[in-house]
Amino acid sequence: MGSYSIIDHPADIAIRLECDDEKDLFKTALTAFNKIVIEENKFQKMFKQKIKLKLSAVSIEVLLISFLNEINYMLIAKKIIVSDIDNISIDIENKKYKLSSELNCAYNLDKQIPLKEEIKSVTHHNAELKIEGGRYCIDLVFDV
């Protein structure tokens, strides 16, 4: 699995992802999101169901940001915690990146798991995927 680090940002939360490939970007981004937002490891024992998720975007950066914003929407609006992502498929079709995946989810309806941070949105600010030393690297900013 890839790695992430929290990087300095004047007003929001920013992370740097360093991953082995495009699929790893999504797994590592989800891990980083959960570490920032949810009380550590409390949701792991709550696995309840799998939800299929399909998204498309004009670039891998936009696809990754859309994915994280969907995870955030599920958490805030639907009270669904996504603990992991499986069966990741990323294809390019008609100049669009397409993600197909299965999300391992649990419901947090009575808020038994408190949130450490509430993310308004994952932004497109300076989100540019680079390949450095064979690793996929991108910085992401979470608007809080």
C-alpha positions in Angstrom: 0.0 0.0 0.0 1.0 3.6 -0.6 1.8 6.1 2.1 0.4 9.5 3.0 1.6 12.4 5.0 -0.1 15.5 6.3 1.5 18.6 4.9 1.3 22.3 6.0 -1.6 24.3 4.8 -2.5 27.8 6.1 -6.2 27.2 6.5 -7.2 23.7 5.6 -5.9 20.1 5.8 -3.5 19.0 3.1 -2.1 15.5 2.4 0.5 14.1 0.1 -0.1 10.6 -1.3 2.8 8.4 -2.6 1.5 5.2 -4.2 2.5 2.3 -6.3 -0.2 2.7 -9.0 -3.5 4.4 -9.7 -5.6 1.8 -7.8 -3.3 2.3 -4.8 -4.1 6.0 -4.9 -7.7 5.3 -4.1 -7.0 2.9 -1.3 -4.4 5.2 0.3 -6.6 8.3 -0.1 -9.5 6.5 1.7 -7.1 5.5 4.5 -5.8 9.0 4.9 -9.4 10.5 4.8 -10.5 8.1 7.5 -7.5 8.8 9.7 -8.2 12.5 9.5 -12.0 12.4 9.9 -12.9 9.3 12.1 -11.8 8.2 15.5 -9.1 5.7 14.8 -10.0 2.1 14.1 -13.4 2.2 15.8 -15.2 1.6 12.6 -13.3 -1.5 11.6 -15.5 -3.9 13.6 -18.7 -2.4 12.2 -18.6 -3.8 8.7 -22.2 -4.3 7.5 -22.5 -4.2 3.7 -20.8 -3.7 0.4 -21.9 -0.8 -1.9 -20.9 -0.7 -5.6 -19.5 2.7 -6.7 -19.0 3.8 -10.3 -17.7 7.2 -11.2 -16.2 8.9 -14.3 -14.1 12.0 -14.9 -11.9 13.7 -17.4 -8.7 12.9 -15.5 -7.4 10.6 -12.8 -7.0 13.7 -10.5 -10.6 14.7 -11.0 -11.7 11.0 -10.5 -9.8 10.8 -7.2 -11.3 14.0 -5.9 -14.8 13.0 -7.0 -14.2 9.6 -5.2 -13.2 11.4 -1.9 -16.1 13.8 -2.2 -18.5 10.9 -2.7 -17.0 9.2 0.4 -17.5 12.5 2.3 -21.1 12.8 1.1 -21.9 9.3 2.2 -20.4 10.0 5.7 -22.1 13.4 6.3 -25.4 13.0 4.5 -26.1 9.3 4.7 -24.1 8.5 7.9 -22.3 5.7 6.1 -18.6 5.1 6.9 -16.6 3.5 4.1 -13.9 1.4 5.7 -12.2 -0.1 2.6 -12.4 -0.3 -1.1 -12.2 -3.5 -3.1 -12.3 -4.8 -6.7 -11.0 -1.5 -8.0 -11.1 -1.1 -11.8 -9.9 2.0 -13.6 -10.4 2.2 -17.3 -10.1 4.9 -19.9 -13.0 5.0 -22.3 -13.8 7.9 -24.8 -11.2 10.1 -23.1 -12.8 9.6 -19.7 -11.4 7.8 -16.7 -13.9 5.3 -15.2 -13.8 3.9 -11.7 -15.7 0.8 -10.7 -15.3 -0.5 -7.1 -16.9 -2.1 -4.1 -17.0 -0.2 -0.8 -17.0 -1.9 2.6 -19.5 0.2 4.6 -21.0 0.6 8.0 -23.9 2.8 9.2 -23.2 5.4 11.8 -26.8 6.4 12.3 -26.7 7.1 16.0 -23.2 8.6 15.8 -21.6 6.0 17.9 -18.3 7.0 16.2 -17.7 10.7 16.6 -16.0 12.6 13.8 -12.6 14.3 14.5 -13.0 16.7 11.6 -15.8 17.6 9.2 -14.7 18.0 5.7 -16.7 20.4 3.5 -15.1 19.3 0.3 -11.9 17.9 -1.3 -10.7 20.7 -3.6 -9.0 20.7 -7.0 -6.4 23.2 -5.7 -2.9 22.2 -6.9 -4.1 18.6 -7.5 -1.7 17.3 -10.1 -0.6 13.7 -10.4 3.1 13.2 -10.9 5.2 10.1 -11.3 8.4 10.4 -9.3 10.8 7.5 -9.0 8.1 5.1 -10.2 5.7 6.3 -7.5 2.4 8.1 -8.1 2.3 11.3 -6.1 -0.4 13.9 -5.6 -1.2 16.6 -3.0 -4.8 17.0 -2.0 -6.5 19.8 0.1 -9.5 19.2 2.3 -11.6 22.3 2.9 -12.6 22.2 6.6 
